Amino acid sequence: MAKLGIAEVMKCSIAWILLPGLGSLVSCTAKSDLDLRKIPYSLTLFQAPKPRDFPPMVVSRDNPLSVEGIALGKKLFFDPILSRDSSVSCSTCHQPNLAFTDALAQSKGMEGRLSPRSAMSLLNVGFYSKGLFWDGRVATLEEQSLHPVRTFEEMGENWARVSQKLQAHAEYPVLFRKAFGIMRRSEIDSTLVVKALAQFERTLISADTKFDRVMAGKETFSPNEKRGWTIFFDADAKNTPTSECNHCHVDPLFSTLAFENNGIEPGNEIQPLKDLGRGGVTGNVYERGQFRVPTLRNLAYTAPYMHDGRFKTLDEVLDHYQSGGHAGMNVSPNVRKLQLNKQDRRDLLAFLQTLNDDPDE
């Protein structure tokens, strides 16, 4: 894939670059005049992206990527028609210029309703193989897309009404015909909507940062970035302090995709956690307070940090890890007091900046 600036990567990567003219295929024929069977149906299959050193993308067998499906998913992603009052779209909480986050500690949905957690970045979400959301409550992107529409704090709609709105729309039946071969408007339902959204989201790729180019031998780190890389990966314990970062933030995704308690909040039987995280899904007491290890890619655009957005800056994040966090029965053993001086922190932050997609010139 060609080198992308941040505006291009965050304009949905492959989908935006390869599908700029698909809108010209849309017919605005009136509902009474439209016979979907007369519209040609011939899928243009799209190869799942395979960035260097990345794991295989997770693609559902019954939802292969196609040019037509991705284009439909893109349109749906940015269309507030999915919300009850047509005020909120997927992109409201997942904005391209913010690495598909929203810069809020708690995402804001219809009528200003606040979600209990912050919006995670969708970049590279197609490679997530251990469940989705902060608590891993669903297994696939298709299933994930079902939730925001019917969640009170987000879009506050129900899928029956969404289907009716799309069926009656001037453009969508044609796009669903081209993407999924439907023959009648009434075939548009939640299953097809989430398939299209999932296809589009699988094209949101971050894989050409300075870090990636250095690993590919195309660029070199500055001295500060190189020393920060050493600290991040605990690569030279004799000459630089260890940071324990790489145990949870493994390249190239910069996440193990696992769920961890990183000690940001005290919690025990006397003082229970406000948010049970993974434990609230599984019911397992030993998983309380565990949340997905988020990617570190594009950290410059994804503040505030943590599932509840409690840290506004990366310096605050480092302060937390330097302190060793709060003790707890299931706090990750990699969370411990660190011995980082001011220069160590500057170098570590310099390295972390190499994980950002480049802004436009």
Backbone torsions as a table, in degrees:
resi	resn	phi	psi	omega
1	MET	NA	138.1	-178.3
2	ALA	-65.1	156.0	178.5
3	LYS	-61.9	133.9	-177.8
4	LEU	-120.0	139.8	168.7
5	GLY	-77.4	170.0	-175.3
6	ILE	-61.6	-37.1	-178.7
7	ALA	-65.7	-33.6	-179.4
8	GLU	-76.7	-46.5	178.8
9	VAL	-59.2	-41.4	-176.2
10	MET	-88.2	5.0	166.0
11	LYS	-96.7	28.7	170.4
12	CYS	81.2	28.0	164.5
13	SER	50.3	-123.6	-170.3
14	ILE	-59.9	-42.1	-175.7
15	ALA	-58.8	-42.6	-177.3
16	TRP	-73.3	-35.0	-174.8
17	ILE	-74.6	-40.2	-172.6
18	LEU	-95.8	-11.0	-173.2
19	LEU	-123.1	40.5	-173.1
20	PRO	-70.5	-23.6	-172.2
21	GLY	-107.8	10.6	-174.6
22	LEU	-66.6	-23.6	179.2
23	GLY	-59.7	-25.8	179.8
24	SER	-67.6	-14.8	-179.9
25	LEU	-82.5	-10.3	-173.0
26	VAL	-79.8	132.6	175.3
27	SER	-100.4	143.8	177.1
28	CYS	-108.0	28.7	179.9
29	THR	-57.7	140.1	179.3
30	ALA	-60.8	151.8	-176.3
31	LYS	-54.9	-42.7	-176.2
32	SER	-68.5	-21.9	-176.2
33	ASP	-97.1	-7.9	-169.2
34	LEU	-87.4	124.3	173.2
35	ASP	-118.4	100.0	-173.7
36	LEU	-60.6	-27.1	-177.0
37	ARG	-67.2	-19.6	179.5
38	LYS	-82.6	-10.8	179.9
39	ILE	-87.3	126.1	-178.0
40	PRO	-57.8	141.3	176.0
41	TYR	-123.3	108.3	179.7
42	SER	-150.6	102.5	-176.2
43	LEU	-67.5	141.2	170.0
44	THR	-105.0	100.0	-176.1
45	LEU	-65.2	146.7	-176.4
46	PHE	-121.3	127.5	-178.3
47	GLN	-71.5	128.3	178.2
48	ALA	-58.8	133.1	180.0
49	PRO	-57.9	143.6	179.5
50	LYS	-134.5	73.4	179.1
51	PRO	-62.0	155.5	-178.6
52	ARG	-56.9	129.3	176.1
53	ASP	70.7	-0.4	179.0
54	PHE	-77.4	153.7	172.7
55	PRO	-70.0	166.3	177.3
56	PRO	-61.2	143.2	176.4
57	MET	-69.7	145.3	178.2
58	VAL	-88.6	107.0	-179.6
59	VAL	-121.8	125.5	-179.8
60	SER	-64.9	138.6	-177.7
61	ARG	-60.8	-33.1	-178.1
62	ASP	-92.7	13.3	-179.9
63	ASN	-144.0	63.7	179.2
64	PRO	-65.5	150.1	179.4
65	LEU	-70.9	139.4	175.1
66	SER	-142.7	155.2	177.3
67	VAL	-57.9	-42.4	-177.2
68	GLU	-70.5	-40.0	179.2
69	GLY	-66.7	-40.8	179.4
70	ILE	-64.4	-42.5	180.0
71	ALA	-63.7	-41.9	177.1
72	LEU	-63.6	-43.6	178.9
73	GLY	-61.7	-39.3	177.6
74	LYS	-61.0	-46.0	-179.1
75	LYS	-62.9	-43.7	179.5
76	LEU	-65.0	-37.7	-177.0
77	PHE	-60.0	-36.1	-176.0
78	PHE	-100.0	6.5	-175.3
79	ASP	-102.8	120.4	179.0
80	PRO	-71.5	1.7	178.2
81	ILE	-58.9	-21.4	-179.2
82	LEU	-74.1	-15.5	-179.8
83	SER	-96.0	160.6	-174.3
84	ARG	-60.5	-43.5	-177.0
85	ASP	-106.5	16.7	178.5
86	SER	55.0	40.9	179.1
87	SER	-115.6	-14.7	-173.5
88	VAL	-130.2	132.2	174.4
89	SER	-118.1	174.7	174.4
90	CYS	-57.0	-37.2	-176.7
91	SER	-72.2	-11.4	176.2
92	THR	-61.1	-42.3	179.9
93	CYS	-97.9	-12.1	-178.3
94	HIS	-129.7	81.5	-174.0
95	GLN	-89.2	130.7	-177.4
96	PRO	-54.6	-40.2	-176.9
97	ASN	-75.0	-6.4	177.5
98	LEU	-116.8	34.2	-179.6
99	ALA	56.2	35.4	179.3
100	PHE	61.3	40.3	166.4
101	THR	-123.5	-167.0	-177.7
102	ASP	-134.0	7.8	176.8
103	ALA	65.4	21.5	-179.9
104	LEU	-118.4	146.3	175.5
105	ALA	-68.8	-35.2	175.2
106	GLN	-129.3	122.3	-177.8
107	SER	-62.4	145.3	-176.3
108	LYS	-108.9	124.0	-179.0
109	GLY	-105.4	-153.3	-178.0
110	MET	-57.9	138.4	179.1
111	GLU	57.9	26.3	177.2
112	GLY	74.5	13.8	179.7
113	ARG	-66.6	137.6	-176.0
114	LEU	-99.1	131.9	172.4
115	SER	-77.0	157.1	-179.1
116	PRO	-73.7	-14.4	-176.8
117	ARG	-132.7	169.6	177.4
118	SER	-84.6	161.5	-179.8
119	ALA	-82.2	128.9	177.4
120	MET	-79.3	151.3	174.0
121	SER	-63.8	142.7	176.9
122	LEU	-95.9	-2.2	179.4
123	LEU	-63.1	129.0	-179.4
124	ASN	67.7	17.2	-178.4
125	VAL	-65.2	-20.5	177.7
126	GLY	-66.1	-13.2	-179.9
127	PHE	-99.7	1.9	-177.2
128	TYR	-77.2	115.4	-172.9
129	SER	-110.8	4.9	-176.4
130	LYS	-125.0	37.6	179.7
131	GLY	91.7	166.4	-175.6
132	LEU	-127.6	171.5	-169.8
133	PHE	74.0	167.1	179.3
134	TRP	-60.0	-28.5	-176.0
135	ASP	-107.6	5.5	176.1
136	GLY	65.8	30.5	-171.9
137	ARG	-72.5	-17.3	178.2
138	VAL	-127.5	159.2	-172.8
139	ALA	-96.3	-28.4	-172.5
140	THR	-129.4	160.5	175.7
141	LEU	-63.5	-34.7	178.4
142	GLU	-61.3	-45.8	179.7
143	GLU	-68.4	-37.8	-179.7
144	GLN	-58.8	-40.3	-175.6
145	SER	-67.2	-17.2	178.2
146	LEU	-68.4	-32.4	-167.8
147	HIS	-72.3	-49.3	-174.0
148	PRO	-58.7	-36.0	-177.8
149	VAL	-60.5	-43.2	-173.5
150	ARG	-97.2	5.0	179.2
151	THR	-86.8	128.0	-175.2
152	PHE	-55.8	-42.9	-176.5
153	GLU	-75.0	-9.9	-176.4
154	GLU	-110.2	-91.6	-176.7
155	MET	-98.4	-18.3	172.7
156	GLY	58.7	28.2	-176.8
157	GLU	-112.3	174.5	170.1
158	ASN	-123.1	154.7	-170.8
159	TRP	-69.4	-26.9	177.7
160	ALA	-63.0	-43.9	178.9
161	ARG	-68.8	-38.5	177.1
162	VAL	-59.6	-46.9	179.7
163	SER	-58.9	-42.9	179.8
164	GLN	-63.5	-41.0	179.8
165	LYS	-65.0	-41.2	-179.7
166	LEU	-70.5	-37.3	178.6
167	GLN	-63.2	-34.5	-177.7
168	ALA	-88.2	-3.5	-175.5
169	HIS	-73.4	151.0	-177.9
170	ALA	-72.3	-28.9	-173.6
171	GLU	-108.5	-38.2	-169.3
172	TYR	-60.2	-39.9	179.8
173	PRO	-55.8	-37.6	178.1
174	VAL	-65.7	-42.8	-179.4
175	LEU	-66.6	-38.9	176.5
176	PHE	-66.8	-35.8	175.3
177	ARG	-61.2	-46.6	-176.9
178	LYS	-69.6	-30.7	-177.6
179	ALA	-86.7	-33.9	-172.0
180	PHE	-131.3	0.7	174.6
181	GLY	73.5	23.2	179.4
182	ILE	-63.7	153.5	178.5
183	MET	-110.8	-14.5	-180.0
184	ARG	-137.9	148.0	177.4
185	ARG	-56.9	-35.6	-176.0
186	SER	-63.8	-12.5	179.2
187	GLU	-79.3	-13.1	178.1
188	ILE	-70.5	119.3	-178.8
189	ASP	-146.6	-177.6	-176.4
190	SER	-60.5	-35.6	-178.3
191	THR	-59.8	-44.6	-178.9
192	LEU	-73.7	-35.8	178.9
193	VAL	-60.9	-48.7	-176.3
194	VAL	-71.6	-27.7	174.6
195	LYS	-64.1	-43.3	179.2
196	ALA	-65.2	-45.3	178.8
197	LEU	-59.6	-42.3	-179.3
198	ALA	-64.6	-40.0	178.0
199	GLN	-60.2	-46.8	179.6
200	PHE	-61.6	-45.4	-176.9
201	GLU	-64.5	-25.7	178.0
202	ARG	-72.0	-10.5	177.6
203	THR	-93.8	0.8	-177.3
204	LEU	-86.0	94.4	-169.1
205	ILE	-116.6	135.3	167.0
206	SER	-120.5	107.8	-176.9
207	ALA	-150.2	16.2	-178.9
208	ASP	-135.1	47.0	174.4
209	THR	-81.3	175.9	175.7
210	LYS	-60.4	-39.7	177.0
211	PHE	-54.8	-47.3	-179.1
212	ASP	-62.8	-40.5	-178.6
213	ARG	-70.2	-34.3	175.7
214	VAL	-66.1	-44.1	179.7
215	MET	-63.6	-28.1	178.9
216	ALA	-87.1	0.7	178.6
217	GLY	78.3	18.2	-177.1
218	LYS	-95.4	-20.7	178.7
219	GLU	-142.3	176.5	176.7
220	THR	-131.2	151.5	175.8
221	PHE	-72.3	152.3	167.0
222	SER	-72.1	165.2	178.9
223	PRO	-55.5	-41.9	179.4
224	ASN	-66.7	-42.2	178.6
225	GLU	-63.9	-40.2	180.0
226	LYS	-64.4	-43.3	178.7
227	ARG	-66.5	-38.6	176.4
228	GLY	-62.9	-39.0	175.5
229	TRP	-59.1	-43.0	179.8
230	THR	-62.2	-42.8	179.0
231	ILE	-67.3	-43.6	-178.1
232	PHE	-60.1	-44.5	-175.8
233	PHE	-93.6	7.5	-178.8
234	ASP	49.7	44.4	-170.1
235	ALA	-86.2	-13.7	-177.8
236	ASP	-149.5	71.7	-173.9
237	ALA	-62.9	-20.2	-179.8
238	LYS	-73.0	-31.1	-173.7
239	ASN	-115.9	-15.3	178.4
240	THR	-134.9	151.4	179.0
241	PRO	-70.7	157.9	176.5
242	THR	-90.3	151.8	-178.2
243	SER	-119.7	-17.0	-178.4
244	GLU	67.8	6.7	-175.7
245	CYS	-61.0	-46.1	-170.3
246	ASN	-69.7	-13.2	178.7
247	HIS	-65.9	-31.9	-179.0
248	CYS	-109.2	-28.1	-177.6
249	HIS	-109.3	78.5	-174.1
250	VAL	-87.4	133.2	176.8
251	ASP	-74.8	154.7	7.9
252	PRO	-89.6	-13.4	178.8
253	LEU	-75.9	-18.3	-174.7
254	PHE	57.6	41.1	171.4
255	SER	-163.2	144.7	170.8
256	THR	-81.9	-9.5	-174.8
257	LEU	69.8	4.9	179.7
258	ALA	-82.4	178.3	179.6
259	PHE	-115.0	130.2	-175.0
260	GLU	-137.1	150.8	167.5
261	ASN	-97.9	111.8	-176.3
262	ASN	-99.5	19.6	170.9
263	GLY	69.6	27.1	-179.6
264	ILE	-80.3	-13.7	-177.7
265	GLU	-141.0	133.5	176.2
266	PRO	-70.7	144.8	179.3
267	GLY	-163.0	131.1	176.0
268	ASN	-154.8	-170.4	-177.3
269	GLU	-64.4	-30.4	-179.8
270	ILE	-81.3	-39.7	-179.2
271	GLN	-120.0	87.5	-176.6
272	PRO	-68.5	156.2	178.4
273	LEU	-70.3	144.9	176.9
274	LYS	-68.7	-37.3	-179.2
275	ASP	-125.5	118.0	-176.5
276	LEU	-76.1	-14.4	177.9
277	GLY	60.3	-132.9	-178.3
278	ARG	-58.1	-35.4	179.6
279	GLY	-63.5	-28.2	177.1
280	GLY	-70.3	-22.1	178.2
281	VAL	-87.0	-45.8	-174.0
282	THR	-88.3	-22.2	-174.6
283	GLY	78.2	2.9	-179.2
284	ASN	-84.3	118.6	-177.2
285	VAL	-60.0	-30.4	-178.4
286	TYR	-77.2	-5.1	177.3
287	GLU	-108.5	6.1	177.6
288	ARG	-65.3	136.9	179.3
289	GLY	78.9	5.7	177.1
290	GLN	-91.5	137.0	178.1
291	PHE	-134.2	158.0	179.3
292	ARG	-57.7	139.1	172.3
293	VAL	-70.7	113.6	-177.2
294	PRO	-76.0	156.3	174.5
295	THR	-66.7	150.3	174.2
296	LEU	-96.5	-1.3	178.7
297	ARG	-66.3	138.9	177.3
298	ASN	60.6	37.8	177.9
299	LEU	-60.0	-25.9	-179.6
300	ALA	-64.2	-18.5	-173.8
301	TYR	-114.3	-0.7	-169.5
302	THR	-113.7	11.8	175.2
303	ALA	-66.8	153.8	-0.6
304	PRO	-77.2	164.5	-168.0
305	TYR	-107.0	158.4	-176.6
306	MET	84.2	167.6	-174.6
307	HIS	-63.1	-23.6	179.3
308	ASP	-111.9	10.4	176.2
309	GLY	61.2	31.1	-174.3
310	ARG	-73.1	-23.6	-178.9
311	PHE	-105.7	123.2	-176.6
312	LYS	-83.7	-25.1	-175.7
313	THR	-132.5	162.7	176.1
314	LEU	-67.7	-29.6	175.4
315	ASP	-61.4	-39.5	177.3
316	GLU	-65.7	-36.8	176.5
317	VAL	-62.3	-45.6	179.3
318	LEU	-65.7	-35.2	176.2
319	ASP	-58.5	-43.4	180.0
320	HIS	-61.1	-50.5	-176.7
321	TYR	-69.8	-32.6	177.3
322	GLN	-64.0	-32.6	-178.6
323	SER	-75.3	-19.7	-176.7
324	GLY	91.7	-5.5	176.3
325	GLY	69.6	-170.8	179.4
326	HIS	-91.6	143.5	178.4
327	ALA	-74.0	154.9	178.3
328	GLY	-173.3	161.4	-173.7
329	MET	-65.8	-24.6	-177.4
330	ASN	-125.8	20.6	176.6
331	VAL	-65.5	136.8	-178.6
332	SER	-55.3	135.1	178.2
333	PRO	-65.2	-14.4	178.5
334	ASN	-80.8	-9.1	176.1
335	VAL	-91.9	106.7	-178.2
336	ARG	-150.9	166.3	179.4
337	LYS	-61.2	134.6	-179.2
338	LEU	-107.7	155.6	179.9
339	GLN	-112.6	67.9	-178.8
340	LEU	-107.7	125.8	175.5
341	ASN	-88.0	-178.5	-175.8
342	LYS	-61.1	-39.5	179.7
343	GLN	-68.8	-39.1	176.9
344	ASP	-57.8	-44.3	-178.9
345	ARG	-66.8	-41.2	177.6
346	ARG	-60.9	-42.3	-179.2
347	ASP	-69.0	-39.9	178.4
348	LEU	-62.9	-43.0	177.8
349	LEU	-66.3	-34.3	176.8
350	ALA	-62.0	-42.0	177.3
351	PHE	-64.3	-43.5	-178.2
352	LEU	-59.5	-30.1	178.1
353	GLN	-67.6	-20.1	178.1
354	THR	-75.6	-6.0	178.4
355	LEU	-91.6	2.6	178.5
356	ASN	-91.8	142.7	170.2
357	ASP	-69.0	145.4	-173.7
358	ASP	-70.5	134.9	171.3
359	PRO	-68.5	158.5	178.0
360	ASP	-63.1	149.7	177.7
361	GLU	-62.8	NA	NA
